[in-house]
Amino acid sequence: MSLRRAGRLSAMMLAALLMVACGQVYRPVVIPCSAGGVPGCPPEPAPTPASFHAVFGISTNLPNAPGGAFQIDVGGDSIIAETPTSDQSAPNLGANPTYAAVLPNDTRLFVASAGSVEGLVDAVSYVAPAFQSTIATGFGPVANVNLPYQSSSITAISESGNLVTATLSAALSTMSNPAGYTVVITNVIIPNCLLPACNPNAYDGAFPLVSNNGTTITYSNPNTGLALGGLGGTATFPPQPVFLASSQNTAMYVANYNTNSIFAINTTANTVSNTATYPAVGVHPVSLAELPNGLKLYSANEGDNTVSSLTVQALTPNVVTVPAGVTLTNPVWVVARGDSQKVYVLTEGSATAQGELLTIDTATDTINPNPLPVGSGANFLYFDLYLNRLYVVNPATSMVYVFSDTGGANDTPVQLAAISFGLGSAPCPTGPSACVPTSVTSLTDGSRFYVASYQLATSCPDPFIGAASSCIIPGLTVFDAPSILPKITPALTLLTYPPFAADVATNQYQYGVPQVGSCASPVLPAVYAPGDTRFRVFTTSSEDASHVYVSMCDAGAIADINTTDANVNGIGGGTTPADSLVTDLSTAVGVCTQISCSTAATITAFSITNNVVTFQGANQFAAGQQITISGLSTGSYLNNLNLTVLGTGLTSSQFECDFTYSNVSLTSDSGTAVPLPPLQTPILLLTGQ
């Protein structure tokens, strides 16, 4: 063998080793026909190898059922890990997830669940993410951190009207104003109480506290006429964890809404190692930010209009100086600048006060005396580390504000743009209503930023839902970062076929989804509480800037947008441009107790006209609900299909679904349509490594 040939072989082997070392693992990519597709599905670009990157998310379930966490493999366009939700014997997340955070080294995902809203146990859970592999490894087992609770035995309990009075064996923490706090009552026995005439658990649940005098508390219970002489039970003052944050791998910090406290979790021992309480922490903390240098932790406290500063090592308080004339009205979000020298606080304002963007000098913990107005109702603040920008989202006024994080007096932000999402604006030129912006993300290459929004239609224009129903139309607007102008208008449609409905023959695709009540977010003058959904739609980008994701609460799905051109590597001959919807990733199956979820329909006949199949059969289905067909003989080709009920033609005796097939006249047949459980509702996404 010649030296030249040997050198070439050595170079090839070295290149191969470098590819493996850099994590170039090939994974299959799922690319269904998108909303712009045609019958037969045109050729799509072949997938290309990519380094392993992850995006995490959480979703909610029924109030009395565990929520879910999931992990998206960016290169594979797929969900590769989910926490258990249906197997109650397996460890799972708590009910009512509120927020999540991942350690900087991606070794653990933490989820806060304020389950006490429904009388369930609060929890901070954690899992080990799926690691890089050619096969899905899934999450590690779910585990919970033991949280400190205040509890006391009940020695006597009685009701007068809606007011319950409980006498306790030991005092709970006394608040000067108990309004806005929650108490959880469990295991109270009502003598001689049997269903259905008497509910033996009527005293139990989570209730708003009315008064707290140490060993005597009163609370409001919607159950009236409760039997006297309740025996035993426990009263608990739960923490209600609502936010998580950390800039270090050895600790995770938890904001507790109900106990006005912050827990420090040692991530080595997975225990609460320290606690800061009121007055070191203000009333009802709802957002946290730790400085990147790990020296201070800041808390936005909605209940008493304050911001707290804590020294991380001991969680001891620092004095925050508020200049004369500056009022923090409902502080709702806080972020830290990359150099740890500034912290930015967003206030929501009120019906009579503007929301504002404020700057804190972290060296002195002094708030700058010149806040920047952002309108009443602003509730989300995003910091772009790569362009050194701040984005403020105000869903109440349909506005997004863009600020440079420096340039003003005393190193304060300067407004670069105020972008309207009102109906008729460039980002929202058409539609049934104004676009409601909810969140912002940006690419790490500094080229673009994205605004997730939705439109609310009381009479849905989407024919797959029908004008008789209301619906949500989710969207994503792409902006050129240097010019701060939209690159694509109107907003991108975020539903793909499948899993959503389509009439391929006429090139019509579903773009709206029925409203889910639990997905509605509070609007001014309401402020956030643990039972609320903060983000009806939420967006984040991958670390490698190759994808942007949008969680759609009402749709039970996450839209996956490819931000790179299909021809970037010259592979596959694809024509898909950058910022194109690839697919919708469905969340885990949830729990449903509605009649339409548990009652199957007996099919007596069917017909097919213009790719719509009409089934005859008594039903209680709802528009947008998914069903599976079985038992048909003449129409056996329909068996085992999952179809979506259309709003058109839906009555108590018939229902319609899209189905591409030749026309069939009304034909008698016997079969069953069984409703499928609804999907969980995704509410938050996080960028992993």
N, C-alpha and C positions, 0 to 999 in steps of 0.2 A: 504493500500500500504506500503511495507517495505521501510525502510530508504535506503537500497541498491538500490532498484528499482527506488525510487524517485531520488536518486543521478545520476543514469544512464540517466534518462530522462532529468534531468537538464543539464547534460554534453552534450547530443545530441542537446538540444535547444541552448546551448551556442555556440556549433560548427556551427550550422546553422546560427546564428546571425553573427558570425565572417565571414562566407563566404559571406553573403550579404554585410557586412560592407566593405569587401575588394574588392567589385565590381565584384564578380564572377557571371556575367550575361551570360547565355547560348545564343549563337547566331548561326544560321545555317551557315554551311560552304559550299561554292560552290566548288566542286572538279570534274571538267570534265576529260575526258580521256586525258592523256598527250601524248607527242610525243612518249613515250615508250609503249603506250597502245596497246591492241589487240582488234579485234572485240568482241563486247559484253561488253567491259569494265570490267576488273577484280575488285574484291571487294577492296574498298579503306578504310582506317582507319576512324573510326567515329570521329567527331569533339569532342574536349574536352573544358570544360569551361575555360575561360581566362579573366584576367583583361582587362579593356578597354584601348586600346592604339590606337594612330592615326598617320598616315603619310599624309602629305599634298603635293599638286603639282599644277603646273600651265601649261596651254597649250595655243598655239597660234591658231588663226583662219585666215581667209582672212585678208589682211592688213586693210581693211575698216570695219571690223567686230570685235565685242568685243571678247577678249580672255576669257579663262575659268580658274577657280580654282576648285579643288576637294579635298575631304577628304576620305581616305581609313580607314576602320575599320579593324585593324590588325587581331583580333580574328575571324572576320566574313569573311575575304577574299573578301571584296566587297567595292565598292564605295558607301558611304552613304550620300554624300552631293556634290552638284555641283552648281555653280553660273549660272544664266540664260544666254543663249547665243542667242536664236532665238527670244525671245519676246522682241522687241525693246522698248515696252512701259514700261517694268520693268527695274529697276536700274540694271546695269551690269558693268563688269570691262571695263577699257579702252582698246583701240586697242594696239596691239603689246606689250604684257606683257614681261618684261625683267627680273624681279627677284621678290622673295617673302621672307617674314620672319614672324615667329610666335612669339608672346610675350612669355617669359619664362614660364608664368603660363597658356599658351594655351588658353587664353580668347579671343584673336583676331588674325586673319591672315591678314597681309598687303600684297598688291600686287602693284608693280610699273609698270606702262605702259607708254612707250615713244611713244605715239600715234602720236606725231608731225612728226615722220618720214614720215607719209603719209598725213600730213596736218590736222591731227585730234588732239583733245584735249589730252594733257598729263594728267595722273591721278595717284594718290595714293589712292587705294581703300582698304576697310577693311570689313571683315565679322566676325560674331561670329561663331565659329565651332559648329558642331553637338555635343551634349552632350551624355553621357552614357545612353543608353536606349535599351530596347528589340526591339524597332521599330526605323526605320530611322527618325530622326527629321529634317535633312537638315540644310543648313547654315541659319543664320539669314539674313535679308535684306542687300544687298550691299549698302554701303555708300561711299562717296568720301570726301577726305580732300581738302579744298580749297587751291590751291597752288598759291603762288605769281607769277605773270606774268609781263613782260614788254611789253606794247603794245603802238602803236601810230597810229593815223589816217593817211591815205595816201592822200596827196593833189594833186599829179600828178604821173602818171606812164606811161612808154613807153618801147618799146623793139627795140633793134638793134641786128639782128642775134639771138643768144641765150642769150644775155645779157639784162636783164631788169633793168631799173633805176627807183627807186621810191623815191619821195620826201615826207618827213614825217613832221607832225605838231610838233612833239617833238622828241628829240634825244633818240635813244636806247643806251645802254652801248657800248662804243667804245673799240674795241680790237685792239691791235697793229698789230695782224695778224689774220684776220677773217677766214682764211682757216680752214675748219673742223667744222665750226659752221653752224647752220640751222636757217632759218627764215621762218615763216609761214605767207602766204598771204591769206586773206579771204575776200569774199564779194566785189570783184572788179567788177564793172559793165562795160561791153563793149557795147556801144550804137549800136542799130540796128544789133545785133548779134543773129541769130537764128539757131538752129540745123536743118539739119545736115551740112549745108554749113559752119557754124561758131559755135565754142564751146564757149558758154557764160561764162564758168568757167575756161577758159584756163589760166588766170592769177593766179588762186587760187591753193594752194598746199603748200607742204614743199620743200624748195629748198636750195642748198648749197650757203652760203653767199660768195660773191667775195670781196666786199669792204664795209666799214662802216665809213662814215665821219660825224657821228652825225645825221643830218637831211636828209642826202642823202645816200641811200644804193644801191648796185647793187648785183644781184644774177643771177645764171645760171638757165635758164628754158628750158627744152627740147622742149617745144612747140614753134615753129617758126612761123613767119608771123602773129603775133598777131595784131589785129586792134589797131590803135592809139587812143588816147583820152579816155583811161580807166578812170572811175569815181569812187571815193570813195574807200572804203575798209579799211582793217586794217592790219598792219604789227606787228607780235608778235615774241618776242624772247623767245621761250619756254624753260622750264628747262630740259626736257628729263630725268626723273628719271630712273636710271639704276641699283641701288643697295639699299638694305635695311639691317639694322643691329641694334640689341639692346641686351643688357644683363640685362635690367631692365624692369619692367612692366609698368612704368609710362611714357616712352618715346620710340619713334622709330625714327631712323635717316635715311635720304634719301640722296644718292649721286646723283647730277644732272650734267649730262654730258655736256649739252649745255651752262649752265650758270656758270660753275665752282663754284658750291656752294653745301652746305650741309644744309638741313632743319632738324630742331628738331621738331618732332610732339609730342605735349602733348596728350597722349592717354586717358586722362580723358575728356578733352574738344574736342579732335579730331581736333585740329587746329595747324597750324605751329606757334610755340611759339618763335623760334629763328632761325637765318640764319647766316651762315658763308660763306663769298664770297672770291674771289680772291683779294689779294694774301694769305689770311689765308688758303685758299684751293687752291691746284694747278690746272692746266689745265686738263680738262676732267677726273674727278675722276671716277673710274670704280669698286672699291671695298672698303668696310669699315670693321673695326673691333673695337668693344668697349671692353675695358678691363673688365673682369668679376667683378672687384670691382667697376665698374661704374665711374671711375675717369677720364679716357682719351679715346678719339676716334681717330682712325688712318684711313687715306685715302691713297690709292694707286692712283696716278695721272698719267695717261698714256700720256697725252698731253705734259707735260713739264718734264717728267722723275724725279718726286719728290714723296716724302711721306710727308703728313701733319700730325701733331699732334695737337689735340685740347683738351682743358680742357672742360669736358662735361658740367659743370654747366653753363658756359657763352659762350661756343664755341669760346673761345679766343685761339689764336695760341701759340704753344710752338716751340722753335727753334729746328729743327732736324739737328744734326751735322753729316755731311758726311765726313769721313776721306779721305785724299788725296789718289788718285788712285782708289777709289770706284766709279763706274758709274752705276746709276740705268737706265737701258735701257728698256723702256716699262714696268714699274711695273704694274702687272695685278691682283695680289691677295694678301691679307693680312689677317693673323689670329693671335689671341692672345693666349698665354700660359695660362693654367688653374690657375696659381698662380699670374697672372697679372704682372709678372716681366719682361717678354719678349714678343716682337711682332715679327713675322716672315713675311718677304716680299718676294714674288716671282716676278722676272722679266722675261719677255718673251724673251728678247734679240732681235736680229734683224738678217738680212741676214749676217751681218759681226760681230756681237757681241753675246757672249754666254748668255743664260739665267742663272740666279743665284738665290740662296736662301740666303737671308741676315737676320741678327738678329739685333733688336733694343733693347737696354737696356731702359726700360720705366722710370727708375728713372732719367736718364739724357737725354733721347731721342738721344742717340749716336748710330750710326750704327757701328757694329763690322767691323774692317778693313779686315776680312778674309771671303769673300763670298764663297759659295760652288757652283761650276758649275753644271748645269743640262741640258745643251744643248740649242740650239736655238729653240724656239717654245713652251717651257713649259708654260702652261696656267692655271693650277689648283693646289691648295694647300689644303691638308686635314690634320687636326690635330686630332689625336687619343688621347682623354683625358684619356683613361684607360690604354694604354700602353706607354703614353708619347712619341708618335712617330709623325713624319711628313712624309706625302706621297706627292711626286711631280709627276705630270702627264705631259708627253711631247708627244702629239699626232703627232707632226711633225717628231719625230725620233723613234716613237713606243717604248718609254722607260717609266718605272716607277721607281722612286728613293725612297728608304726608309731610313729615318734618325731617330736616337735617338735624342730627343730634348735637351739633355744635354750630357756632356762628353768631349766636345772640350774645347779649350782655352777660358777663360772668359765665361764659361757656354754657349757655343755655340753647335749647333748640330754636330753629327758625322754620316757619311754615313754608313748604315748597309748593303745595297744591291742596286744594279742597275739591274733591271729586264727588259730583252728585250722581246718585243712582236712582233719582226720581224718574218717573215715567216720561219718556220723551228725551231723556239724556242720552249721550253717546253710549254709555255702558248698558242702558236699558231703553232702547228706542221704541219697543213695542211690548204689548202684553196686557194682561187683564188688570194689572196694578203696578205700582212702583216696585222696583227691586229692593229687597231688604238685605243689605250687606251684613255679614255676620263674622267673618274672619279673613285674615290675610296671611299669605306666605310668600316667600321669594326663593329664587334659585341662588345657589352658592357661587355661580359664575357672574352674578351681578347683572345679568341681561334682562330679566323679567321679574315681575311680581304678579300675584294672582289674588283675586277677591272672590270669595264664595258668597253666594247670595241666594235668595229664593223669592218667588212671587206667590202671593196668596190669591186664589180665585174662589169666590163664593159660588160661582156657577162655572164649573170646570170647562175650559174650551177644548180640552183633550177628548176626542170622541171615544177613546178607550175607557175613560172614566165616566163621561156623560155630564151634561149640564145640570142634571138633578142633584149632583154631588159637588161638594167643595173639594179643592185639591191644592197641593203644593207643587210648584214648578221649580226645581233646583237648578242652579246655573253657576258657571265659573267664567269670570272675565279675565282675559290675559292682557297685561299692560307691559309696554316697553319701559324698562326702568329708567334709562337715561332721559327720555322725553316725558315720562309719566303720562303717556297717551295710550288708549286701548289699541292693541294689535289686531284683535278679532272682535267684531261686533255683529249681532248681539252676543250675549253670553253663550258659552258652549252648552249644548244639551248634554245631560249627564246620564241618560238611560240608554242601555244597549238592548238589542234583541239577539238572542235571549239574554237574560231571563225575563225581560219585560215584553209586553205585547207588541205585535206588528201585523200589518197587512202588507206583506211583501209585494203582492201583485200591484198594489196601487202606490207603493213606496211611502206608506204612512207608518209612523213609529210612535209608540207611547213616549210622552215627554213629561207627564204629570203623574203624581201619585196621590191616593186618598190621604187626607189628614189623619194623623195619629194624635189623639188628645194629649198624651204624655210628652210629645215632642215640642209642644208650644213653649216658647221662651217668655219670661216675664218682660213686660215693657213698662216704660215710665208711666206713672210714678212708682210702680212696684220695684222693689230691690230684690237681690238674689237671696234665696233661702235654700236649705239642703234638699228640699223636695223638687226644686226647679231643674229644668233642662237648660244649661247655659248656652248650648250651641245646637240649633236646629240643623244647620249645615256647618261643617268645619273643614278647613283645608290645611295640608302640610306638604312639604316637598321632601324628596329623598336627599340623603347626604351627597350623592354624586350628581345631583341636578338632572337626573334622567327622567324622573317621574314626579308628578304632582297627584295627590289623592284628595278626594272630597268625601267625607262621611255624610250620608243623607239619612237623618233620623227616621223620617216618615217612610222612606223607601226600604229600610232595612238592608242597605247596601253601601259599598264604598266605590266611587267612580275612580278609575285608574286612567290617568292621562299621560301619554308618552310625550315628553318635551323635546325629543330629538327627531331629526328628519330620518325617514326610513332608509334613505339612500346614503346616509352618512358614511357607511363602510362599503358602499358599492355592492352589497350582498342582497340577493333575492329579487332584485328588480322592482322593489316596492315603490309605491307612489304616495304613501301616506305622509302628509306634511307634519311638521312639528306641532305640538299642542293638539294632538288628536286623541279622542277617547278610544281606549283599547278595549276595556271590558268593565263590567260591574261585578265586584266581589261581594257575594252574599254573606251576611253574618250568620251566626249559629241560629238554630231553630229555638224559638222562645216558647212561652206558655200562653195559652188562650183559654179564657173561661166564658167567652161570649157564646150565645146560642148558635151563631153562624159557624163557630169553630167546632162544635161538637155534634151538630145535626147533619147527617148525610141526606142526600136527595136521591129518591128512587126515580130513575129515568124510565119513561114510558114510550118515548119516541124521539127522533131527531131528524134534522134536515140540514143541508149545507148549501148556502147561497153566497156567491162571491167571496169565498174563503172565510166565511163566518158560519160556525156550526151553532144551531139553535137546538137546545135540549128542552123537551117537555118533561116537567116534573116539579112537584111542590118543593120549595126551597126557601131558605132564609139567608141566602148568600148576600154579600155586599160587593159593590163594584171594586175591582182591583184585587179581590181575594183569589188565592190560588186553590185549585181543586185537582184531584186525580180521578181518572175514569177507570172503571173496571166492569166486567161482567157482560159487556155487549156481545151479541152474536153477529148480527148483520153488520154492525159498525165495529167489528173487532179491531180494526186498524186504529181506533180511538183508545183502546184499552192501554192502561199503564202510562198514558200521557198526563203530564202536569199542564193544565191550562189555566188561563187567567180570566175571571168573570168580567165581562164588559158592562159598562153602565147602560149601554143601549139595549133595549129589549128585555131588561131585567124586571120581572114581576114575580109574584109569589108562586106562579105556576110554570114559569119558564126562565131560562138564562142562556146567554150567548157567550161564545168564546171565539177567538181567532184560531183558524185552522186551515192551512193551505191544502186544498183538495178540490177535485172537480165537484160540480153541483150534484146534490142528492136531494130528491124530493122527500116530503115527509114520510118517514118510515117507522113503523112500529118496532120497538126493540125494548129489551129489559136490561137494565144495568144500574150502576150506582156511581154517584159523584160524591166523593169524600173530601171535605175541606182539609187543607193542609195547615199545620200550626203556623202562626205568623213568625216572621224573622225577628230577632232582637233588634233594638233600635240603637245604632251607633251614634255616639255623642262627642267623641274626642279622638284625635290622632296625634301621634308623637313621632318625631324624627329620631331614628336610631342611627347607629354607625353604618 
